[in-house]
Amino acid sequence: MTQPTPPVALIADDDDFFRLAVVAILTRSFGFGEVVETGSLDAALDQLSTRRGAVTLALFDLAMPGMEGPGSLSAVRECFPAVKVAVVSASTERNKILTALEVGVHGYVPKGIGSAELTRAVGMILEGQIFVPASLAVLDGVPPRPAIELRPPGPDGRQDGRPSRIPDLTPRQRDVLALLVEGRSNKEIARRLQLGEGTVKVHMAALLRSLGVQNRAAAAVVGARLLAE
């Protein structure tokens, strides 16, 4: 009888010692057969793309190369819907936690909670629950983050009312946008930026969301205007 393949997890954090601790927890407490370690958002996206269908849990730090806050994870949720995605961060800022929940992560785990609580948090996430720090419920007097209202796209595919500037894009996404405006294909963009083509596709999905457009052509139109300003 064929034995089931052990699950694979991913930890994206540029702190080697923290990654080591998380790998130990995931392998010993949850039976992951492999934990892929990366130190940047680009590397994590590349691994998720090449191991599509194998990775079931992905943990992301918010303070590593390529990451500009929890909003950077929106494309990860869209492109890899079967993966449970969680933030593991030293920051407990209310706005960051709420933004992470808005983009659909399955948990926000503070790094300072200790190994036992970290293990409990991961267990809850794997069981399908949403883990948030207890501090979120006791931050009285802090106004909630306003909801994001999306209006129907205008004639050029752009969200009506969006500010005429590049919104919430990481430096890598700006690089991808500039090459898209030049008319480059995903394969050409990957070659120019020395990225995997799957990684470029994830960045492209993030661009479409951030620019409020539905396709590459509309993104190129909006991007050309924004880059010229």
C-alpha positions as CSV (number, residue, x, y, z in Angstrom):
1,M,0.0,0.0,0.0
2,T,1.4,3.4,-1.0
3,Q,2.2,5.6,2.0
4,P,0.9,9.2,1.9
5,T,3.4,11.8,1.0
6,P,4.4,13.9,4.1
7,P,3.2,17.5,3.9
8,V,5.6,20.3,2.9
9,A,5.7,23.7,4.7
10,L,7.6,26.9,3.9
11,I,9.1,29.5,6.2
12,A,10.1,32.8,4.7
13,D,12.2,34.8,7.1
14,D,15.7,36.3,6.9
15,D,16.4,35.4,10.5
16,D,18.3,32.1,10.3
17,F,17.9,31.3,14.0
18,F,14.1,31.9,14.0
19,R,13.8,29.7,10.9
20,L,15.7,26.9,12.7
21,A,13.2,27.1,15.6
22,V,10.2,27.0,13.3
23,V,11.5,24.1,11.3
24,A,11.9,22.1,14.6
25,I,8.3,22.9,15.6
26,L,6.9,22.0,12.2
27,T,8.7,18.7,11.8
28,R,8.5,17.5,15.4
29,S,5.0,18.6,16.3
30,F,3.1,18.5,13.0
31,G,4.9,15.8,11.0
32,F,6.0,18.0,8.0
33,G,8.4,15.9,5.9
34,E,10.1,19.0,4.6
35,V,10.2,22.6,5.5
36,V,11.5,24.9,2.7
37,E,13.5,27.9,4.0
38,T,13.8,31.2,2.2
39,G,15.0,34.6,3.2
40,S,13.0,36.9,0.8
41,L,9.6,37.3,-0.7
42,D,10.9,36.6,-4.2
43,A,12.5,33.3,-3.1
44,A,9.3,32.3,-1.3
45,L,7.2,33.0,-4.4
46,D,9.6,31.0,-6.6
47,Q,9.4,28.0,-4.2
48,L,5.6,28.2,-4.1
49,S,5.5,28.3,-7.9
50,T,7.9,25.4,-8.5
51,R,6.3,23.3,-5.7
52,R,2.7,24.1,-6.5
53,G,0.4,21.5,-4.8
54,A,3.1,20.3,-2.4
55,V,3.3,23.2,0.1
56,T,0.3,23.2,2.4
57,L,1.5,25.8,5.0
58,A,3.5,29.0,4.4
59,L,4.7,31.4,7.1
60,F,5.9,34.9,6.2
61,D,7.9,37.5,8.2
62,L,7.0,41.1,7.4
63,A,10.5,42.4,7.8
64,M,12.5,40.7,5.0
65,P,13.7,41.7,1.6
66,G,10.9,42.2,-0.9
67,M,8.2,42.5,1.7
68,E,6.4,45.8,2.2
69,G,3.8,44.9,4.8
70,P,1.0,42.3,4.9
71,G,-0.6,43.7,1.7
72,S,2.2,42.0,-0.2
73,L,0.6,38.7,0.7
74,S,-2.7,39.4,-1.2
75,A,-1.3,37.8,-4.4
76,V,0.0,34.8,-2.5
77,R,-3.6,34.1,-1.3
78,E,-5.0,34.6,-4.8
79,C,-2.4,32.5,-6.7
80,F,-2.1,29.7,-4.1
81,P,-5.5,29.4,-2.6
82,A,-4.9,25.9,-1.2
83,V,-2.0,27.0,0.9
84,K,-2.6,28.1,4.5
85,V,-0.8,31.4,4.7
86,A,0.1,33.1,8.0
87,V,2.2,36.0,9.2
88,V,4.9,35.4,11.9
89,S,6.1,38.9,12.8
90,A,7.8,40.8,15.6
91,S,5.3,43.6,15.0
92,T,2.0,43.6,16.9
93,E,0.7,46.9,15.3
94,R,-3.1,46.8,15.0
95,N,-3.1,48.1,11.5
96,K,-0.7,45.5,10.3
97,I,-2.8,42.7,11.9
98,L,-6.0,44.1,10.4
99,T,-4.5,44.5,6.9
100,A,-3.2,40.9,7.0
101,L,-6.7,39.7,7.9
102,E,-8.2,41.8,5.1
103,V,-6.0,40.1,2.5
104,G,-7.1,36.7,3.8
105,V,-4.2,35.3,5.8
106,H,-5.1,32.4,8.1
107,G,-3.3,33.9,11.1
108,Y,-1.1,36.6,12.5
109,V,1.4,35.1,15.0
110,P,3.7,37.5,17.1
111,K,7.2,36.2,17.3
112,G,7.5,37.0,21.0
113,I,4.8,34.5,22.2
114,G,7.2,31.6,22.9
115,S,7.5,28.2,21.4
116,A,4.6,26.6,23.2
117,E,2.2,29.3,22.1
118,L,3.7,29.3,18.6
119,T,3.0,25.6,18.4
120,R,-0.6,26.1,19.5
121,A,-1.1,28.9,17.0
122,V,0.2,26.8,14.1
123,G,-2.0,23.9,15.3
124,M,-5.1,26.2,15.2
125,I,-4.2,27.4,11.7
126,L,-3.7,23.9,10.4
127,E,-7.1,23.0,11.8
128,G,-8.7,25.7,9.8
129,Q,-9.1,28.4,12.5
130,I,-7.9,32.0,12.2
131,F,-5.3,32.8,14.8
132,V,-4.8,36.4,16.0
133,P,-2.9,37.7,19.1
134,A,-5.0,38.3,22.2
135,S,-3.7,41.9,22.2
136,L,-6.0,42.7,19.2
137,A,-9.0,42.4,21.4
138,V,-7.7,44.6,24.2
139,L,-6.4,47.6,22.2
140,D,-9.2,49.8,23.4
141,G,-9.3,53.4,22.2
142,V,-7.5,52.6,18.9
143,P,-9.9,53.3,16.0
144,P,-10.3,50.4,13.6
145,R,-8.7,50.6,10.2
146,P,-11.2,52.0,7.6
147,A,-12.6,49.5,5.2
148,I,-11.3,49.6,1.6
149,E,-14.0,50.5,-0.9
150,L,-13.5,49.4,-4.4
151,R,-15.4,51.2,-7.1
152,P,-16.2,49.8,-10.6
153,P,-13.3,50.3,-13.0
154,G,-13.4,53.2,-15.4
155,P,-13.1,53.1,-19.2
156,D,-9.4,52.4,-19.1
157,G,-9.7,49.6,-16.6
158,R,-8.6,51.8,-13.7
159,Q,-10.5,51.9,-10.4
160,D,-12.4,55.2,-10.3
161,G,-11.1,57.5,-7.6
162,R,-7.7,55.8,-7.2
163,P,-4.9,58.3,-6.4
164,S,-2.8,59.1,-9.5
165,R,0.4,57.5,-8.0
166,I,1.8,54.0,-7.7
167,P,-0.1,52.5,-4.8
168,D,1.4,50.1,-2.3
169,L,3.8,48.4,-4.7
170,T,7.0,46.8,-3.6
171,P,10.2,47.7,-5.5
172,R,10.1,44.4,-7.3
173,Q,6.5,45.1,-8.4
174,R,7.6,48.5,-9.7
175,D,10.3,46.7,-11.7
176,V,7.8,44.3,-13.2
177,L,5.4,47.2,-14.0
178,A,8.1,49.1,-15.8
179,L,8.9,46.1,-18.0
180,L,5.2,45.4,-18.6
181,V,4.8,49.0,-19.8
182,E,7.7,48.3,-22.3
183,G,5.6,45.4,-23.7
184,R,7.7,42.6,-22.2
185,S,6.2,39.1,-21.8
186,N,6.4,37.3,-18.5
187,K,9.3,35.2,-19.8
188,E,11.2,38.3,-20.8
189,I,10.5,40.0,-17.5
190,A,11.7,36.9,-15.6
191,R,14.9,36.8,-17.7
192,R,15.6,40.6,-17.2
193,L,15.0,40.4,-13.4
194,Q,16.5,36.9,-12.9
195,L,13.3,35.5,-11.5
196,G,11.3,32.4,-12.0
197,E,8.5,32.8,-14.5
198,G,6.1,31.6,-11.8
199,T,7.4,34.3,-9.4
200,V,6.7,37.0,-12.1
201,K,3.1,35.7,-12.5
202,V,2.5,36.2,-8.7
203,H,3.9,39.7,-8.9
204,M,1.7,40.4,-11.9
205,A,-1.4,39.2,-9.9
206,A,-0.4,41.6,-7.1
207,L,0.0,44.5,-9.7
208,L,-3.5,43.9,-11.1
209,R,-5.0,44.0,-7.7
210,S,-3.1,47.1,-6.6
211,L,-3.8,49.0,-9.8
212,G,-7.5,47.9,-9.7
213,V,-7.4,46.5,-13.2
214,Q,-8.5,43.2,-14.8
215,N,-5.8,42.5,-17.3
216,R,-2.2,43.2,-18.5
217,A,-3.3,45.6,-21.2
218,A,-5.1,47.8,-18.7
219,A,-2.2,47.6,-16.2
220,A,0.2,48.8,-19.0
221,V,-2.1,51.8,-19.7
222,V,-2.3,52.7,-16.0
223,G,1.3,52.0,-15.4
224,A,2.5,54.2,-18.2
225,R,0.6,57.1,-16.8
226,L,1.8,56.5,-13.2
227,L,5.5,56.0,-14.2
228,A,5.4,59.2,-16.3
229,E,4.3,61.3,-13.3
